[in-house]
Amino acid sequence: MSGKDLLESVKKLREITGVGFKDCKLAIDETGGDLDKAVEFLRKKGIAKASNKMSRTASEGLCLVEEKNGEVSLLEINSETDFVAKNNEFISFCKEVSEINFKNKADLFKINKSIMKNNLAVETNLIDLIAKIGEKITIRRAIFFDSENGENSLYIHGTIEPKIGKIVSIVKTSKDKNKEIGKKIAMHISAMSPMSLEEKDLDKKMINKEMEIIKAELSNSGKQPEIVEKISNGKIKKFISDNTLVNQIWIMDPKKKVSDILKENDIKILDFIRYKVGEGV
C-alpha cells in the first residue's frame, strides 16, 4: 500500500470509528488495509465501540414511495453526491421511475426496460442522465407490498417533498383498528432500525461474530474467563433485544416494548422494510 493510500485508509477508519491516528494506523497495518477487519480489530482491542458511524457510507440519493388502494412500492436510486440528489432533473427522473416501479411491482428488470414519457427506456434515460450530470447513478433496489392479508403503513423521514425522503419504512400488519398504530410502528422502525422481527430471524453468523468480538474485548481488558462468559451472555442478549423489532423499547414509551404495544392493540406485524439512502453500499 502506498503512503497516500495508507493515509486515505487511516482517514476513513478515523471517520468511521472516531479513534486516534496511531491506533487506526496500527489497525490498517495489521489487517492489510481491510477497513471492515480494521474496525473489528479496534473493537476487539476495546478501542472502538459499535456505533451508527460504522455503517455510514458516502452514497447519496433518494428513497421514493407510491401508494394506491392499500398497496405500496418503495424504490432507492443512488447518486454520488447530495448535490445531485437535489438536482431537479435527477428528482424528475426518480419520480417517474418510482411510478413505473409501482406498476411493475418492484421488478427491476421490467423497470429498466419500461418506456418513459419521452419514449425512451428507463435504462437509456439513465445512461443519458449519467452522461449529462457526470456522476454514477444507480437504480439500486425496490420492493412492493400488496394489500392481501393485511394493511400497509409507511413513514418517510427527512422528507424532501411528498413521497420522497432519506429514510422510508413500511410495515404490514394485521387489521389496524384505530388506523394509527401501523404508522407509529413505521416511525419506530425508521428511528430504531431493527434487523429482524424476532430473534429466530437474525443471522446466526452475525450473532456469533458479535459474541466473538464481545468476548475478545472483555478478555483483552483482563477479566477472568468466568466473568467474561457471564458478561458476554448479558451483552449478546442486549444486542439481540436491541436489534429485533418486537423486543425493542417502544420509542414513544420507554416503559414498554414493541411487543407490549402489539398485545394492547391486538395487532400482529406480518412484514416490514426500512430503506436508508446509501446504507450498506
C-alpha positions in Angstrom: 0.0 0.0 0.0 1.4 3.4 -1.0 1.9 6.2 1.6 -1.0 8.1 0.0 -3.4 5.0 0.1 -2.3 4.3 3.7 -3.2 7.9 4.8 -6.5 7.7 3.0 -7.4 4.4 4.7 -6.4 5.7 8.1 -8.5 8.8 7.5 -11.6 6.7 6.6 -11.1 4.5 9.6 -10.9 7.5 11.9 -14.1 8.9 10.4 -15.9 5.5 10.9 -14.7 4.8 14.5 -13.6 8.2 16.0 -10.3 6.5 17.1 -7.0 8.3 17.1 -4.4 8.3 14.2 -1.9 6.0 15.8 -4.4 3.2 16.7 -6.0 3.5 13.3 -2.7 3.2 11.5 -1.8 0.1 13.6 -5.2 -1.5 12.7 -4.7 -0.8 9.0 -1.2 -2.3 9.1 -2.4 -5.4 11.0 -5.3 -6.1 8.6 -3.6 -5.3 5.3 -5.8 -2.3 4.7 -9.2 -4.1 5.0 -11.5 -1.5 6.6 -14.1 -4.0 7.9 -11.4 -6.1 9.5 -9.7 -2.9 10.9 -12.9 -1.9 12.6 -13.2 -5.4 14.1 -9.6 -5.2 15.2 -10.2 -2.0 17.1 -13.4 -3.3 18.7 -11.6 -6.4 19.9 -8.9 -4.2 21.4 -11.7 -2.3 23.2 -10.6 0.9 21.5 -13.7 1.4 19.3 -17.3 0.8 20.2 -20.1 -0.2 17.9 -21.9 2.9 16.6 -24.0 4.2 13.9 -20.9 5.7 12.3 -19.7 2.3 11.4 -22.5 1.8 8.9 -22.0 5.3 7.3 -21.5 5.4 3.5 -20.6 8.0 1.0 -23.6 7.1 -1.2 -26.4 9.7 -1.7 -29.7 9.7 -3.5 -33.4 9.3 -2.7 -36.0 6.9 -1.4 -39.4 7.2 -3.2 -42.8 5.7 -2.4 -46.0 5.2 -4.3 -49.2 4.3 -2.6 -52.6 3.3 -4.1 -55.5 1.2 -3.0 -53.6 0.0 0.1 -50.6 -1.2 -2.0 -47.2 0.4 -1.5 -43.9 0.4 -3.5 -40.5 1.6 -2.4 -37.5 2.5 -4.6 -34.0 3.7 -3.9 -32.0 5.5 -6.5 -28.4 6.5 -5.7 -26.1 9.3 -6.8 -22.6 10.0 -5.7 -23.3 13.4 -4.0 -26.1 15.1 -2.2 -25.8 18.0 -4.7 -27.0 15.7 -7.5 -29.7 14.3 -5.2 -31.2 17.8 -5.1 -30.9 18.3 -8.8 -34.4 18.9 -10.4 -33.6 16.8 -13.4 -32.5 13.9 -11.2 -35.6 14.2 -9.0 -37.9 14.3 -12.0 -36.3 11.1 -13.3 -36.6 9.4 -10.0 -40.3 10.4 -9.6 -41.2 8.9 -13.0 -39.2 5.7 -12.3 -41.0 5.4 -8.9 -44.4 5.4 -10.7 -43.0 2.7 -13.1 -41.8 0.8 -10.0 -45.3 0.6 -8.6 -46.8 -0.5 -11.9 -44.2 -3.3 -12.2 -44.3 -4.3 -8.6 -40.6 -3.8 -8.0 -39.4 -6.0 -10.8 -36.1 -4.2 -11.6 -35.7 -6.0 -15.0 -39.1 -4.8 -16.1 -38.4 -1.3 -14.7 -35.2 -0.9 -16.7 -37.0 -2.0 -19.9 -40.1 0.2 -19.3 -40.7 3.2 -21.7 -40.8 6.6 -20.1 -42.7 9.7 -21.2 -40.0 10.7 -23.7 -40.5 7.3 -25.5 -37.1 6.0 -24.3 -36.5 3.1 -22.0 -35.6 3.7 -18.3 -32.1 2.2 -18.9 -31.5 4.5 -21.9 -32.6 7.6 -19.9 -30.4 6.6 -17.0 -27.3 6.4 -19.3 -28.2 9.8 -20.8 -28.7 11.3 -17.3 -25.3 9.9 -16.1 -23.6 11.5 -19.2 -25.3 14.8 -18.6 -24.7 15.1 -14.8 -21.3 13.4 -14.8 -21.9 11.2 -11.8 -22.6 7.5 -11.4 -26.4 7.0 -10.8 -27.9 3.6 -10.0 -31.4 2.2 -9.5 -30.3 0.2 -6.5 -33.3 -1.7 -5.0 -37.1 -1.9 -4.9 -39.8 -3.6 -3.0 -43.6 -3.9 -3.3 -46.2 -4.6 -0.6 -49.6 -5.9 -1.8 -52.7 -5.4 0.2 -53.6 -9.1 0.7 -54.0 -10.4 4.2 -53.0 -7.2 5.9 -52.7 -3.4 6.0 -49.7 -1.4 4.9 -48.5 1.7 6.8 -45.5 3.9 5.9 -43.4 6.7 7.3 -41.0 9.0 5.5 -38.1 10.6 7.4 -36.2 13.5 6.0 -38.9 14.4 3.6 -37.7 16.4 0.6 -41.2 16.6 -1.0 -44.3 14.4 -0.9 -43.4 10.7 -1.3 -39.6 11.3 -1.3 -37.2 11.1 1.7 -33.9 9.8 3.0 -35.3 7.0 5.2 -38.6 5.2 4.5 -40.1 2.4 6.5 -43.1 0.3 5.5 -44.8 -2.2 7.9 -47.6 -4.7 7.0 -49.8 -5.5 10.0 -53.0 -7.4 10.6 -56.1 -5.3 10.8 -55.3 -1.9 12.4 -58.5 -1.0 14.2 -57.6 2.6 15.2 -55.6 3.3 11.9 -52.7 4.9 13.9 -50.6 2.1 15.3 -49.3 0.9 12.0 -47.9 4.4 11.2 -46.4 4.7 14.7 -44.7 1.3 14.2 -43.3 2.5 10.9 -42.0 5.6 12.7 -40.4 3.4 15.3 -38.7 1.3 12.6 -37.3 4.4 10.9 -35.8 5.5 14.2 -34.6 2.2 15.7 -33.5 0.3 12.5 -34.4 -3.3 13.6 -32.6 -6.0 11.8 -35.4 -8.5 12.0 -38.8 -9.1 13.6 -37.8 -11.8 16.1 -34.6 -13.5 17.3 -35.2 -16.5 15.1 -34.9 -14.3 12.0 -31.5 -12.9 12.9 -28.4 -14.2 11.0 -26.8 -16.7 13.3 -23.3 -16.0 11.8 -23.7 -12.3 12.7 -24.7 -13.2 16.3 -21.7 -15.5 16.6 -19.4 -12.8 15.2 -20.7 -10.2 17.6 -20.2 -12.7 20.5 -16.6 -13.3 19.3 -16.0 -9.5 19.3 -17.6 -9.1 22.8 -15.5 -11.9 24.3 -12.3 -10.7 22.7 -12.8 -7.2 24.0 -13.6 -8.4 27.6 -10.6 -10.8 27.5 -8.3 -8.1 26.4 -9.4 -5.9 29.3 -8.0 -8.6 31.7 -11.2 -10.1 33.0 -11.3 -13.7 34.2 -12.8 -16.3 31.9 -15.9 -17.0 34.1 -16.6 -13.2 34.3 -16.1 -12.9 30.5 -18.7 -15.7 29.9 -21.2 -14.1 32.2 -20.9 -10.6 30.9 -20.8 -11.8 27.3 -24.1 -13.6 27.7 -25.7 -10.5 29.1 -24.3 -8.3 26.3 -25.4 -10.7 23.5 -28.9 -10.8 25.0 -29.0 -7.0 24.9 -27.7 -7.0 21.3 -30.5 -9.3 20.2 -33.1 -7.3 22.1 -31.8 -4.0 20.5 -32.0 -5.4 17.0 -35.2 -7.4 17.0 -38.4 -5.3 16.4 -40.7 -7.0 18.9 -38.1 -6.8 21.7 -37.1 -3.2 21.2 -38.0 -0.4 23.6 -41.0 1.4 22.2 -39.8 4.9 21.2 -43.0 6.6 22.4 -43.0 5.0 25.9 -39.6 3.7 27.3 -41.5 1.6 29.9 -42.9 -0.6 27.2 -41.6 -2.9 24.4 -43.0 -3.1 20.9 -44.4 -6.5 21.9 -46.5 -4.8 24.6 -47.9 -2.3 22.0 -48.9 -5.2 19.8 -50.7 -7.0 22.6 -52.5 -3.9 23.7 -53.8 -3.2 20.3 -54.4 -6.8 19.3 -52.3 -6.4 16.2 -49.5 -8.5 14.5 -46.6 -7.4 12.4 -46.6 -9.5 9.2 -43.6 -7.9 7.4 -41.6 -4.7 7.4 -38.8 -3.0 5.5 -36.6 0.0 6.1 -34.6 1.8 3.4 -32.0 4.4 4.3 -30.3 6.1 1.4 -26.8 4.5 0.8 -26.9 2.2 3.8 -24.9 -1.0 3.2 -23.5 0.1 -0.2 
